[in-house]
């Protein structure tokens, strides 16, 4: 073997090793995707979960996959699931979690259970004794539940929900001396609805569930010729109006501390620094940052021009000097060699673009966690940086149309949402209230006399 041949063989071996590593990673990704697919099929085919619910779990499992990719975790197991739950939910107890947090916690436990046992067990229902519906109306309810279980393949949890709601209705009928389905009319239904709606011990979510169940039961009774009239379309829809939470914002000093805290010596640090600068300086959504392409950067006129993923609306923003320099630094010294048209790539082979905005979200969240910024009670993802930009513009008395243009809103109504956080402007609207003369309270006669 000559000295000329030796380097060529070494290059060949190196390439072969790289291909083997990529092959192993691709297989691991394929195995995890297969795990997700099989678990979703089990929920739908064996437990009869609704398609929308299955999609919710599949979405959370994909977030787990992105978390694994971001942290270089190749194989999934119970410990990985615990790491992801701790990263997403911190050390909060189940009682402290929101509905979305509880769903994420439950979803990861279900995936782990399916991986270890090949099945997902239904948690025990609250009622120890089976619910028995008695009397003529009770027999019809039993037939209705059997129909839902067999023909529509409702899950055990959904059937239990129907049972609980129809128990309330049957108890109401028995209390009013209503024994036959023929004695139920619109007045009876509306009176029952009124009692449920005004019961302060029943939350709004339960009210919605009761109304929906009753609507389905009345439609079933009509279709089975048990009622002469279809009362299902007479049952009003329960509307629960929930005031959205105030958006999470951070001060200018906190944002600058966040930016300065990003390590910029490594390739991934250069990438993350550019991502955080774009989110904080320009207010782009995570979905748009992850899809940013070379064709969106117009260096000659210093603009970024994109079609927003969420709204489909065209957006033109200035390519600020620090943002542009951060992107150039990443492209020259951090970005892997790739033919991808997207600017930001994953840091591990096979180098590809971000398939969702979750990676951008994790980048910002990890940066927040590595600083001393107080995030208690506040969200700390890229959208909080977007809100903070809108907040600062309001503090500087920027008019709504300009803020709408920068944030890419279709109209100023969306931008008005940000007005709820501009406390300084609200203080300017306060009026001085003059003191009430003391003799006002000493008046005798009318409603102003007090002993």
C-alpha positions as CSV (number, residue, x, y, z in Angstrom):
1,X,0.0,0.0,0.0
2,X,1.5,3.3,-1.0
3,X,1.3,6.5,1.0
4,X,-1.0,8.0,-1.6
5,X,-3.6,5.2,-1.1
6,X,-3.6,5.4,2.7
7,X,-5.4,8.8,3.0
8,X,-8.0,7.7,0.5
9,X,-8.7,4.5,2.5
10,X,-9.0,6.6,5.7
11,X,-11.5,8.9,4.0
12,X,-13.4,5.9,2.8
13,X,-13.5,4.4,6.3
14,X,-14.5,7.8,7.8
15,X,-17.4,8.2,5.3
16,X,-18.5,4.6,5.9
17,X,-18.6,5.2,9.6
18,X,-20.6,8.4,9.1
19,X,-23.1,6.6,6.9
20,X,-23.4,3.9,9.6
21,X,-24.1,6.5,12.3
22,X,-26.6,8.2,10.1
23,X,-28.2,4.8,9.4
24,X,-28.5,4.1,13.1
25,X,-30.0,7.5,13.8
26,X,-32.5,7.1,11.0
27,X,-33.5,3.7,12.4
28,X,-34.0,5.1,15.9
29,X,-36.1,7.9,14.5
30,X,-38.1,5.4,12.5
31,X,-38.5,3.2,15.6
32,X,-39.8,6.1,17.6
33,X,-42.2,7.2,14.9
34,X,-43.4,3.6,14.7
35,X,-44.0,3.7,18.5
36,X,-46.0,6.9,18.2
37,X,-48.1,5.5,15.3
38,X,-48.8,2.2,17.1
39,X,-49.8,3.9,20.3
40,X,-52.1,6.2,18.4
41,X,-53.7,3.3,16.6
42,X,-54.2,1.5,19.9
43,X,-56.1,4.5,21.4
44,X,-58.3,4.7,18.3
45,X,-58.9,1.1,17.6
46,X,-58.9,-0.5,21.0
47,X,-60.0,2.2,23.4
48,X,-62.2,4.0,20.8
49,X,-60.7,7.4,21.5
50,X,-62.0,10.2,19.3
51,X,-59.8,11.2,16.4
52,X,-59.4,14.7,17.7
53,X,-58.2,13.3,21.1
54,X,-55.8,11.0,19.4
55,X,-54.4,13.9,17.4
56,X,-53.8,15.8,20.6
57,X,-51.7,12.9,22.0
58,X,-49.8,12.5,18.7
59,X,-49.0,16.2,18.8
60,X,-47.6,15.9,22.3
61,X,-45.5,12.9,21.4
62,X,-44.0,14.8,18.5
63,X,-43.0,17.5,20.9
64,X,-41.3,14.8,22.9
65,X,-39.5,13.7,19.7
66,X,-38.2,17.2,19.1
67,X,-37.1,17.4,22.7
68,X,-35.1,14.2,22.3
69,X,-33.5,15.5,19.1
70,X,-32.6,18.8,20.7
71,X,-30.9,17.1,23.6
72,X,-29.2,14.4,21.6
73,X,-31.3,11.6,23.1
74,X,-31.5,8.6,20.7
75,X,-33.7,6.0,22.4
76,X,-36.9,6.5,24.4
77,X,-37.5,5.0,27.8
78,X,-39.3,5.9,31.0
79,X,-36.4,8.1,32.2
80,X,-36.6,10.2,29.0
81,X,-40.3,10.6,29.6
82,X,-39.6,11.9,33.1
83,X,-37.0,14.3,31.8
84,X,-39.4,15.7,29.2
85,X,-42.2,16.1,31.9
86,X,-39.7,17.9,34.2
87,X,-38.6,20.2,31.4
88,X,-42.1,21.1,30.4
89,X,-43.9,21.2,33.7
90,X,-41.0,21.8,36.1
91,X,-41.6,20.4,39.6
92,X,-45.2,21.4,39.9
93,X,-47.7,18.8,41.3
94,X,-50.6,17.5,39.3
95,X,-53.0,19.8,41.3
96,X,-51.0,22.8,40.2
97,X,-51.1,22.0,36.5
98,X,-53.4,23.5,33.9
99,X,-55.6,21.3,31.8
100,X,-52.9,21.3,29.0
101,X,-50.3,20.4,31.6
102,X,-52.3,17.5,32.9
103,X,-52.9,16.2,29.4
104,X,-49.1,16.3,28.7
105,X,-48.4,14.4,31.9
106,X,-51.0,11.8,31.1
107,X,-50.0,11.5,27.5
108,X,-46.3,10.8,28.3
109,X,-47.3,8.2,30.9
110,X,-49.5,6.5,28.3
111,X,-46.7,6.3,25.7
112,X,-44.3,4.8,28.3
113,X,-46.9,2.3,29.3
114,X,-47.5,1.3,25.7
115,X,-43.8,0.9,25.1
116,X,-43.3,-1.3,28.1
117,X,-46.5,-3.4,28.1
118,X,-47.9,-3.1,24.6
119,X,-51.2,-1.7,25.9
120,X,-52.7,1.3,27.7
121,X,-54.9,0.7,30.7
122,X,-58.0,2.9,31.3
123,X,-57.8,4.5,34.8
124,X,-60.5,3.3,37.2
125,X,-63.6,5.3,37.1
126,X,-64.6,7.4,40.2
127,X,-67.8,5.4,40.9
128,X,-67.0,2.1,42.7
129,X,-70.5,0.7,42.0
130,X,-71.9,0.5,38.5
131,X,-74.5,3.0,37.6
132,X,-78.0,1.4,37.2
133,X,-80.8,3.2,35.5
134,X,-84.2,2.1,36.7
135,X,-87.7,2.6,35.5
136,X,-89.0,3.1,31.9
137,X,-86.9,6.2,31.3
138,X,-83.9,4.4,32.7
139,X,-84.4,1.5,30.3
140,X,-84.4,3.9,27.4
141,X,-81.2,5.5,28.7
142,X,-79.6,2.1,28.9
143,X,-80.5,1.4,25.3
144,X,-79.1,4.8,24.3
145,X,-75.8,4.1,26.0
146,X,-75.6,0.6,24.4
147,X,-76.1,2.3,21.0
148,X,-73.4,4.8,21.7
149,X,-71.0,2.0,22.9
150,X,-71.6,-0.4,20.1
151,X,-72.7,1.6,17.0
152,X,-70.6,4.7,17.6
153,X,-67.8,3.0,19.5
154,X,-67.5,5.6,22.2
155,X,-64.7,5.2,24.6
156,X,-65.3,4.0,28.2
157,X,-64.5,7.4,29.5
158,X,-67.1,9.1,27.1
159,X,-69.7,6.5,28.1
160,X,-69.0,7.2,31.8
161,X,-69.5,10.9,31.1
162,X,-72.8,10.2,29.4
163,X,-73.9,8.1,32.4
164,X,-73.0,10.8,34.9
165,X,-74.9,13.5,33.0
166,X,-78.0,11.3,32.3
167,X,-78.1,10.3,36.0
168,X,-78.7,14.0,36.8
169,X,-81.5,14.1,34.3
170,X,-83.1,10.9,35.5
171,X,-83.0,12.1,39.1
172,X,-84.6,15.3,38.0
173,X,-87.4,13.5,36.3
174,X,-88.0,11.2,39.2
175,X,-88.1,14.2,41.6
176,X,-90.8,15.8,39.4
177,X,-92.8,12.6,39.2
178,X,-92.1,12.1,35.5
179,X,-92.0,8.3,34.8
180,X,-92.6,8.1,31.1
181,X,-90.6,9.4,28.2
182,X,-93.8,10.7,26.7
183,X,-94.2,13.1,29.6
184,X,-91.0,14.9,28.7
185,X,-91.6,18.1,26.8
186,X,-89.8,21.3,26.1
187,X,-90.8,22.9,29.4
188,X,-89.4,20.0,31.4
189,X,-86.1,20.1,29.5
190,X,-85.7,23.9,29.8
191,X,-86.5,23.8,33.5
192,X,-83.9,21.1,34.0
193,X,-81.4,23.2,32.0
194,X,-82.2,26.2,34.1
195,X,-81.4,24.3,37.4
196,X,-78.1,23.0,36.0
197,X,-77.0,26.4,34.6
198,X,-77.7,28.2,37.9
199,X,-76.1,25.6,40.1
200,X,-72.9,27.3,41.4
201,X,-71.5,23.9,42.5
202,X,-71.3,22.8,38.8
203,X,-68.6,24.3,36.8
204,X,-69.0,25.6,33.2
205,X,-67.2,22.6,31.7
206,X,-69.7,20.2,33.3
207,X,-72.6,22.4,32.0
208,X,-71.4,22.1,28.4
209,X,-71.1,18.3,28.8
210,X,-74.6,18.0,30.3
211,X,-76.1,20.0,27.5
212,X,-74.3,18.1,24.8
213,X,-75.4,14.7,26.4
214,X,-79.0,15.8,26.7
215,X,-79.0,17.0,23.1
216,X,-77.8,13.6,21.9
217,X,-80.3,11.7,24.1
218,X,-83.2,13.7,22.8
219,X,-82.2,13.2,19.2
220,X,-81.9,9.4,19.9
221,X,-85.4,9.3,21.5
222,X,-86.9,11.1,18.5
223,X,-85.2,8.8,16.0
224,X,-86.5,5.8,17.9
225,X,-90.1,7.2,17.7
226,X,-90.2,7.5,21.5
227,X,-90.8,11.2,21.2
228,X,-93.1,12.9,18.8
229,X,-90.9,16.0,18.5
230,X,-87.2,16.4,18.1
231,X,-86.2,18.5,21.1
232,X,-82.5,18.3,20.4
233,X,-82.5,21.4,18.3
234,X,-84.4,23.3,21.0
235,X,-81.7,22.9,23.6
236,X,-79.7,26.1,23.7
237,X,-75.9,25.9,23.4
238,X,-74.1,26.7,26.6
239,X,-71.5,29.4,26.1
240,X,-68.8,29.8,28.6
241,X,-66.8,33.0,28.1
242,X,-63.4,32.9,29.6
243,X,-61.3,36.1,29.8
244,X,-57.9,35.3,28.3
245,X,-54.9,35.6,30.6
246,X,-52.8,38.6,30.4
247,X,-49.9,38.0,28.1
248,X,-46.5,37.4,29.6
249,X,-44.0,40.3,29.1
250,X,-40.5,41.1,30.0
251,X,-38.8,44.4,30.5
252,X,-36.1,45.8,28.2
253,X,-33.4,45.0,30.8
254,X,-34.6,41.4,31.1
255,X,-34.6,40.9,27.3
256,X,-31.1,42.3,27.1
257,X,-29.9,40.0,29.9
258,X,-31.4,37.1,28.0
259,X,-29.6,38.0,24.8
260,X,-26.3,38.5,26.6
261,X,-26.6,35.2,28.4
262,X,-26.5,33.1,25.2
263,X,-23.1,31.4,24.6
264,X,-21.9,32.3,21.1
265,X,-18.6,30.4,20.7
266,X,-20.0,27.1,19.5
267,X,-22.0,26.5,16.3
268,X,-25.2,25.8,18.2
269,X,-24.7,28.9,20.3
270,X,-24.4,31.0,17.2
271,X,-27.6,29.5,15.9
272,X,-29.5,30.0,19.1
273,X,-28.2,33.6,19.5
274,X,-29.5,34.5,16.0
275,X,-32.9,32.8,16.7
276,X,-33.4,34.7,20.0
277,X,-32.4,38.0,18.4
278,X,-34.9,37.5,15.6
279,X,-37.7,36.7,18.1
280,X,-36.9,39.6,20.5
281,X,-36.0,42.3,18.0
282,X,-38.5,41.5,15.2
283,X,-41.2,39.6,17.1
284,X,-41.4,36.8,14.6
285,X,-43.4,33.7,15.6
286,X,-41.6,30.4,16.2
287,X,-43.3,28.9,13.1
288,X,-41.9,31.7,10.9
289,X,-38.4,31.6,12.4
290,X,-38.2,27.8,11.8
291,X,-39.2,28.3,8.2
292,X,-36.9,31.2,7.4
293,X,-35.2,30.7,4.0
294,X,-32.3,32.4,2.2
295,X,-34.7,33.8,-0.3
296,X,-36.4,35.7,2.6
297,X,-33.3,37.8,3.3
298,X,-32.8,40.8,1.0
299,X,-29.3,42.1,2.0
300,X,-29.2,44.8,-0.7
301,X,-32.2,46.6,0.8
302,X,-31.8,45.3,4.4
303,X,-35.2,43.6,4.7
304,X,-36.7,40.3,5.7
305,X,-39.7,39.4,3.6
306,X,-41.8,36.4,4.4
307,X,-45.3,35.0,4.0
308,X,-46.5,34.3,7.5
309,X,-47.3,30.7,8.2
310,X,-50.2,31.4,10.6
311,X,-52.1,34.0,8.6
312,X,-50.6,33.7,5.1
313,X,-50.1,37.4,5.0
314,X,-47.0,39.0,3.5
315,X,-44.7,40.7,6.0
316,X,-41.7,43.0,5.4
317,X,-39.4,43.8,8.3
318,X,-36.1,45.7,8.5
319,X,-33.0,43.5,8.7
320,X,-31.5,45.2,11.7
321,X,-27.7,45.4,12.0
322,X,-27.3,43.1,15.0
323,X,-29.8,40.6,13.6
324,X,-28.0,40.6,10.3
325,X,-24.6,40.2,11.9
326,X,-25.8,37.3,14.0
327,X,-27.2,35.5,11.0
328,X,-23.9,36.0,9.0
329,X,-21.9,34.8,12.0
330,X,-24.0,31.6,12.1
331,X,-23.9,31.1,8.3
332,X,-20.1,31.5,8.2
333,X,-19.0,29.7,11.3
334,X,-21.9,27.7,12.7
335,X,-24.2,26.3,10.0
336,X,-23.4,22.8,8.7
337,X,-22.8,22.4,5.0
338,X,-26.1,21.6,3.5
339,X,-28.2,22.2,0.4
340,X,-31.2,23.0,2.5
341,X,-32.9,26.3,1.5
342,X,-33.7,26.9,5.2
343,X,-31.4,29.1,7.3
344,X,-31.6,27.3,10.6
345,X,-30.7,23.6,10.8
346,X,-30.5,20.9,13.5
347,X,-27.1,20.6,15.1
348,X,-26.8,16.9,14.6
349,X,-26.7,14.7,11.5
350,X,-28.6,14.3,9.4
351,X,-28.7,18.1,9.2
352,X,-32.1,19.2,8.3
353,X,-34.5,22.1,8.9
354,X,-36.9,22.4,11.8
355,X,-40.1,20.6,10.9
356,X,-42.1,22.6,13.5
357,X,-41.6,25.7,15.6
358,X,-41.1,23.6,18.7
359,X,-37.3,23.6,18.4
360,X,-37.4,27.4,18.4
361,X,-39.6,27.3,21.4
362,X,-37.2,25.0,23.3
363,X,-34.2,27.2,22.3
364,X,-35.8,30.3,23.9
365,X,-37.1,28.4,26.9
366,X,-33.7,26.9,27.7
367,X,-32.1,30.3,27.4
368,X,-34.6,31.7,29.9
369,X,-33.9,28.8,32.3
370,X,-30.1,29.5,32.1
371,X,-30.5,33.1,33.3
372,X,-31.5,34.5,36.6
373,X,-34.7,36.1,35.1
374,X,-37.7,35.5,37.3
375,X,-40.2,33.4,35.1
376,X,-42.6,32.5,37.9
377,X,-46.1,33.0,36.8
378,X,-45.0,34.0,33.3
379,X,-44.6,32.1,30.1
380,X,-41.1,32.1,28.7
381,X,-41.2,31.1,25.1
382,X,-40.7,33.0,21.8
383,X,-44.3,34.3,22.0
384,X,-43.5,36.1,25.3
385,X,-40.7,37.9,23.4
386,X,-43.3,38.9,20.7
387,X,-45.6,40.2,23.4
388,X,-42.7,42.1,25.0
389,X,-41.9,43.8,21.7
390,X,-45.6,45.0,21.4
391,X,-45.5,46.2,25.0
392,X,-42.4,48.3,24.5
393,X,-43.9,49.8,21.3
394,X,-47.0,50.8,23.3
395,X,-44.9,52.3,26.0
396,X,-43.3,54.5,23.3
397,X,-46.7,55.6,22.2
398,X,-46.5,53.9,18.9
399,X,-49.8,54.0,17.0
400,X,-51.8,50.8,16.5
401,X,-51.5,50.6,12.7
402,X,-47.7,50.6,13.0
403,X,-47.7,47.9,15.7
404,X,-50.1,45.9,13.6
405,X,-47.7,46.2,10.6
406,X,-44.7,45.1,12.6
407,X,-46.4,42.2,14.3
408,X,-48.0,41.1,11.1
409,X,-51.6,41.3,12.3
410,X,-54.3,41.4,9.7
411,X,-56.1,44.2,11.5
412,X,-55.8,46.5,14.5
413,X,-58.4,44.4,16.4
414,X,-55.8,41.7,17.0
415,X,-53.3,44.4,18.1
416,X,-55.8,45.8,20.7
417,X,-55.1,42.6,22.7
418,X,-51.8,44.1,23.6
419,X,-53.4,47.2,25.1
420,X,-54.4,45.2,28.1
421,X,-50.8,45.1,29.2
422,X,-50.0,48.8,28.8
423,X,-50.5,50.0,32.4
424,X,-48.7,53.3,31.9
425,X,-51.1,54.4,29.1
426,X,-54.0,53.4,31.3
427,X,-52.7,55.6,34.1
428,X,-52.8,58.5,31.8
429,X,-56.6,58.0,31.4
430,X,-57.2,58.3,35.2
431,X,-59.2,61.4,36.3
432,X,-58.9,63.2,39.6
433,X,-62.0,62.8,41.6
434,X,-62.9,65.8,43.8
435,X,-63.5,65.3,47.5
436,X,-67.2,65.2,48.6
437,X,-68.1,68.0,51.0
438,X,-68.8,66.8,54.5
439,X,-72.2,68.6,54.6
440,X,-73.3,66.2,51.7
441,X,-73.5,63.4,54.3
442,X,-75.4,65.6,56.8
443,X,-78.3,66.2,54.5
444,X,-81.7,65.2,56.0
445,X,-84.3,63.7,53.8
446,X,-84.3,61.3,50.8
447,X,-81.6,58.6,50.8
448,X,-78.8,60.7,52.1
449,X,-79.8,60.8,55.8
450,X,-77.8,58.6,58.1
451,X,-78.3,58.4,61.9
